[in-house]
Amino acid sequence: MSRQLEALRGAVGFLTPLGGAAAPSAASLDAFPLVGAGIGASVGAVWVASRRVLGPLASAAVTVAADALLTGALHLDGVADAADGLLAHLPRERRLEVMAEPAIGAFGQVSLSGLLLLRAGALAEAGPSIWLPAALWSASRALMAVAAARMPYARQTGLATAFRRAEGRGGGWSGSWASLVAIPLLTLAAGRGVSGRGSGPAPCGGAGRASHAHPALRGAAVVLPAVAAGTGVLALGHRQLGGFTGDVLGAAGVVTETVGLLVAVALGGTNGLTQTRTGSPG
């Protein structure tokens, strides 16, 4: 039990500014989905509470800010650095150098700004829920854990090398099993978060009907495209760098969450301004 608690503390210390700094380890990867669910549920609670007293746009802005605070903007920084390193036309060695620089370039600024706008827009449109962010934030950390356990590391040294130390002792699967076990729970939670009451942008269209499907189907329809988008970021990192870095993991996580929120809106998870003010959040 003490090892599990230490792994949990390591995951909390790495993924959030809470609980004090903790050295990451391969074992802490197993706790990534659980910590991600806790972060997402906290973000969802802020989303629900702020929507009760604020309009959709202000509530979305507060929720995005709360997420940045709860994660120490760690993954948002990864988006900016990864975009500068992966999208520019550079040799592999120079890409890693650019990602290590503190300055943010044009690719990083545009990518970070675009993702923040998409997240805020989706949160403004969707019916507020604790379940949906909990599922997506957990899925994003699960993807990070699997990638860190199974992909090659692109640098010789770095913070993420701690995730690789157990490979020689049969720990290479650390982070994978817990993430895979979490997938069925994530799909159900995501489906619960896409409100069956939501009408979507087009009440008479397919998106509106999709919101009334079985929660497992709605959840799969949200989680699978989200994880596929995050996997695409990891694949780009592997192609451009030969493996992953902490920045690539962070970017993959943010993309996973953002695409999931957008898909949830497309499936009919919106309440609309009138419903938001007169009905209870989903």
C-alpha positions as CSV (number, residue, x, y, z in Angstrom):
1,M,0.0,0.0,0.0
2,S,2.8,2.4,0.8
3,R,4.2,2.0,-2.8
4,Q,0.8,2.7,-4.3
5,L,0.5,5.9,-2.1
6,E,4.0,6.9,-3.1
7,A,3.1,6.4,-6.8
8,L,0.0,8.4,-6.3
9,R,1.9,11.2,-4.6
10,G,4.4,11.2,-7.4
11,A,1.7,11.5,-10.0
12,V,0.0,14.4,-8.1
13,G,3.3,16.2,-7.6
14,F,4.2,15.8,-11.3
15,L,0.8,16.7,-12.8
16,T,-0.2,19.4,-10.4
17,P,1.4,22.1,-8.2
18,L,-0.4,20.5,-5.2
19,G,1.1,18.5,-2.5
20,G,4.7,19.7,-3.0
21,A,7.2,18.6,-5.6
22,A,7.6,14.8,-6.0
23,A,10.1,13.0,-8.2
24,P,8.3,11.2,-11.1
25,S,8.8,7.4,-11.4
26,A,7.7,4.6,-13.7
27,A,5.4,3.4,-11.0
28,S,3.7,6.8,-10.8
29,L,2.4,6.4,-14.4
30,D,-0.2,3.9,-13.0
31,A,-1.8,6.7,-11.1
32,F,-2.0,9.1,-14.0
33,P,-5.6,8.2,-15.0
34,L,-6.8,8.6,-11.4
35,V,-5.1,11.9,-10.9
36,G,-6.4,13.1,-14.3
37,A,-9.9,12.2,-13.3
38,G,-9.5,14.2,-10.1
39,I,-8.2,17.2,-12.0
40,G,-11.0,16.9,-14.5
41,A,-13.7,16.5,-11.8
42,S,-12.4,19.7,-10.1
43,V,-12.4,21.6,-13.4
44,G,-16.0,20.3,-14.0
45,A,-17.0,21.4,-10.5
46,V,-15.8,24.9,-11.3
47,W,-17.6,24.8,-14.7
48,V,-20.9,23.8,-13.1
49,A,-20.6,26.3,-10.2
50,S,-19.5,29.2,-12.3
51,R,-22.3,28.6,-14.9
52,R,-24.9,29.0,-12.2
53,V,-23.8,32.6,-11.6
54,L,-22.1,33.7,-14.8
55,G,-22.9,33.6,-18.5
56,P,-21.6,30.9,-20.7
57,L,-18.5,32.9,-22.0
58,A,-17.5,34.1,-18.6
59,S,-18.0,30.7,-17.1
60,A,-15.9,29.1,-19.8
61,A,-13.1,31.6,-19.2
62,V,-13.1,30.9,-15.5
63,T,-13.0,27.2,-16.2
64,V,-10.1,27.4,-18.5
65,A,-8.3,29.5,-15.9
66,A,-9.1,27.0,-13.2
67,D,-7.6,24.2,-15.3
68,A,-4.4,26.2,-15.9
69,L,-4.1,26.8,-12.1
70,L,-4.8,23.1,-11.2
71,T,-2.1,21.9,-13.6
72,G,0.4,24.7,-13.1
73,A,0.0,25.4,-16.9
74,L,2.4,22.5,-17.3
75,H,0.6,21.0,-20.4
76,L,-0.2,24.4,-21.9
77,D,3.5,25.2,-21.8
78,G,4.1,21.8,-23.5
79,V,1.7,22.9,-26.3
80,A,3.7,26.0,-27.1
81,D,7.1,24.3,-26.9
82,A,5.9,21.2,-28.9
83,A,4.4,23.3,-31.6
84,D,7.6,25.3,-32.1
85,G,9.6,22.2,-32.3
86,L,7.4,19.9,-34.3
87,L,5.8,22.3,-36.8
88,A,8.8,24.3,-37.9
89,H,11.1,23.1,-40.7
90,L,14.2,22.2,-38.7
91,P,16.6,19.3,-38.4
92,R,15.9,16.9,-35.5
93,E,18.6,18.2,-33.2
94,R,17.5,21.8,-33.7
95,R,13.9,20.8,-32.9
96,L,14.9,19.6,-29.5
97,E,17.0,22.7,-28.9
98,V,14.0,25.0,-29.8
99,M,11.7,23.1,-27.5
100,A,14.1,23.6,-24.6
101,E,14.3,27.4,-25.2
102,P,12.1,29.5,-22.8
103,A,11.0,31.8,-25.6
104,I,7.7,31.0,-27.5
105,G,7.8,31.3,-31.2
106,A,5.1,31.9,-33.8
107,F,4.0,28.3,-34.1
108,G,3.7,28.0,-30.3
109,Q,1.8,31.3,-29.9
110,V,-0.7,30.4,-32.6
111,S,-1.2,26.8,-31.5
112,L,-1.6,27.7,-27.8
113,S,-4.0,30.6,-28.6
114,G,-6.0,28.5,-30.9
115,L,-6.4,25.6,-28.5
116,L,-7.4,27.9,-25.6
117,L,-10.0,29.6,-27.9
118,L,-11.4,26.1,-28.9
119,R,-11.5,25.0,-25.3
120,A,-13.3,28.1,-24.1
121,G,-15.7,28.0,-27.1
122,A,-16.6,24.3,-26.4
123,L,-17.1,25.0,-22.7
124,A,-19.3,27.9,-23.5
125,E,-21.5,25.8,-25.8
126,A,-21.7,22.6,-23.8
127,G,-23.9,21.9,-20.9
128,P,-21.7,22.0,-17.8
129,S,-20.9,18.7,-16.3
130,I,-18.4,17.1,-13.9
131,W,-18.5,13.8,-15.7
132,L,-17.2,15.0,-19.1
133,P,-14.0,16.7,-18.0
134,A,-13.3,14.0,-15.5
135,A,-13.4,11.4,-18.3
136,L,-11.5,13.4,-20.8
137,W,-8.8,14.7,-18.4
138,S,-8.4,11.1,-17.2
139,A,-8.2,9.8,-20.8
140,S,-5.5,12.4,-21.6
141,R,-3.3,11.3,-18.7
142,A,-3.9,7.7,-19.5
143,L,-2.6,8.4,-23.0
144,M,0.4,10.1,-21.6
145,A,1.1,7.2,-19.3
146,V,0.9,4.6,-22.1
147,A,3.2,6.8,-24.4
148,A,5.7,7.4,-21.6
149,A,5.9,3.7,-20.9
150,R,6.0,2.4,-24.4
151,M,7.5,5.1,-26.7
152,P,11.2,5.8,-26.9
153,Y,12.4,9.0,-25.2
154,A,13.8,11.5,-27.7
155,R,16.4,13.1,-25.3
156,Q,19.4,11.6,-23.7
157,T,18.5,13.2,-20.4
158,G,15.5,15.0,-19.1
159,L,12.7,14.9,-16.5
160,A,10.8,12.3,-18.3
161,T,13.7,9.8,-18.2
162,A,12.4,8.9,-14.7
163,F,9.5,7.2,-16.4
164,R,11.9,4.8,-18.1
165,R,14.0,3.6,-15.2
166,A,12.1,0.4,-14.5
167,E,12.2,-1.0,-18.1
168,G,15.2,-3.1,-17.5
169,R,13.5,-4.7,-14.4
170,G,10.3,-5.7,-16.1
171,G,8.6,-2.4,-15.4
172,G,8.2,-1.3,-19.0
173,W,4.4,-1.9,-18.9
174,S,4.0,0.5,-16.0
175,G,1.4,3.0,-16.8
176,S,-0.2,0.8,-19.4
177,W,-2.4,-1.7,-17.5
178,A,-4.1,0.9,-15.3
179,S,-4.8,3.1,-18.4
180,L,-6.3,0.2,-20.3
181,V,-8.5,-0.9,-17.4
182,A,-9.8,2.7,-17.1
183,I,-11.0,2.9,-20.7
184,P,-14.5,1.3,-20.1
185,L,-15.1,3.6,-17.1
186,L,-14.0,6.6,-19.1
187,T,-16.4,5.9,-22.0
188,L,-19.3,5.6,-19.5
189,A,-18.3,8.8,-17.7
190,A,-18.0,10.7,-21.0
191,G,-21.4,9.5,-22.1
192,R,-22.9,10.6,-18.8
193,G,-21.3,14.0,-19.4
194,V,-22.9,14.5,-22.9
195,S,-26.3,15.5,-21.6
196,G,-29.2,13.5,-23.0
197,R,-31.2,16.7,-22.5
198,G,-28.9,18.7,-24.8
199,S,-30.3,19.6,-28.2
200,G,-27.0,20.4,-29.9
201,P,-26.5,23.1,-32.5
202,A,-29.1,21.6,-34.7
203,P,-32.0,20.0,-32.7
204,C,-33.5,18.3,-35.7
205,G,-30.1,16.9,-37.0
206,G,-28.1,13.8,-36.3
207,A,-26.2,15.4,-33.5
208,G,-29.4,16.0,-31.5
209,R,-30.4,12.4,-31.9
210,A,-26.9,11.2,-31.0
211,S,-27.3,12.9,-27.6
212,H,-30.1,10.4,-26.7
213,A,-28.0,7.3,-27.5
214,H,-26.9,4.9,-24.8
215,P,-24.3,6.5,-22.5
216,A,-21.6,3.9,-23.5
217,L,-22.1,4.8,-27.2
218,R,-22.0,8.5,-26.5
219,G,-18.9,8.0,-24.4
220,A,-17.1,6.0,-27.0
221,A,-18.0,8.6,-29.7
222,V,-16.4,11.2,-27.5
223,V,-13.4,9.4,-26.1
224,L,-12.2,7.5,-29.2
225,P,-11.8,10.6,-31.5
226,A,-10.2,12.5,-28.6
227,V,-7.6,9.8,-28.0
228,A,-7.1,9.4,-31.7
229,A,-6.3,13.1,-32.0
230,G,-3.8,12.9,-29.0
231,T,-2.2,9.8,-30.6
232,G,-1.7,11.8,-33.8
233,V,0.3,14.4,-31.8
234,L,2.4,11.5,-30.4
235,A,2.9,10.1,-33.8
236,L,4.1,13.5,-35.1
237,G,6.5,13.6,-32.2
238,H,7.8,10.2,-33.0
239,R,8.3,11.1,-36.7
240,Q,9.9,14.5,-36.0
241,L,12.0,13.7,-32.9
242,G,12.3,9.9,-32.9
243,G,10.2,9.6,-29.7
244,F,8.4,11.6,-27.0
245,T,9.4,14.4,-24.7
246,G,7.5,15.9,-21.8
247,D,6.3,18.7,-24.0
248,V,5.0,16.3,-26.6
249,L,3.1,14.4,-23.9
250,G,1.6,17.7,-22.6
251,A,0.5,18.7,-26.1
252,A,-1.1,15.3,-26.7
253,G,-3.0,15.6,-23.5
254,V,-4.3,19.1,-24.2
255,V,-5.3,18.1,-27.8
256,T,-7.1,15.0,-26.4
257,E,-9.2,17.1,-24.0
258,T,-10.0,19.8,-26.5
259,V,-11.1,17.5,-29.3
260,G,-13.2,15.6,-26.8
261,L,-15.0,18.7,-25.7
262,L,-15.6,19.7,-29.3
263,V,-17.0,16.3,-30.2
264,A,-19.3,16.4,-27.1
265,V,-20.7,19.7,-28.4
266,A,-21.2,18.2,-31.9
267,L,-23.0,15.2,-30.4
268,G,-25.6,17.5,-28.8
269,G,-24.1,18.2,-25.4
270,T,-25.2,21.9,-25.5
271,N,-27.9,23.3,-23.3
272,G,-28.1,26.7,-25.0
273,L,-28.3,30.1,-23.3
274,T,-32.0,29.7,-22.3
275,Q,-31.6,26.3,-20.9
276,T,-28.5,27.3,-19.0
277,R,-30.4,30.0,-17.1
278,T,-33.5,28.1,-16.5
279,G,-32.5,24.5,-16.2
280,S,-30.0,22.7,-14.0
281,P,-26.6,21.8,-15.4
282,G,-26.2,18.4,-16.9
